[in-house]
Amino acid sequence: HDAYAHMLELARRLVKGVEDVIAAHRLPWHVANVGARVEFVCSQKPSTNGTEARAAMNLKLEAAIHLALVNRGILLAPFHNMMLLSPVTSEGQVDRLVIELGNVVAELSER
């Protein structure tokens, strides 16, 4: 029970942080969240089927974000923009991910 409570609280923290990054940069993105799984999607609204989900993917942008985060020591799931929280994930790790995602988005927005 304690492990789940911890992961779900961190997921809420991560969702808010990513939503704040999206809002600060006025991106047409959204956050998907199920339990301890959080994902940012580079489309304004959630997909309702596989065709819409595929159309929402921006492979070059997502690759650039992943690479920039890896260069900062942060690895997202390689086939999604997915982040998973575990019982040993710390608030500091979540906060660092949000800060670095914001930094990456800011740098990419300049280009």
Beta strands, then each sheet from edge to edge (+ up, - down):
strand 1: 30-34
strand 2: 37-41
strand 3: 82-84
sheet 1: 1+ 2- 3+
end
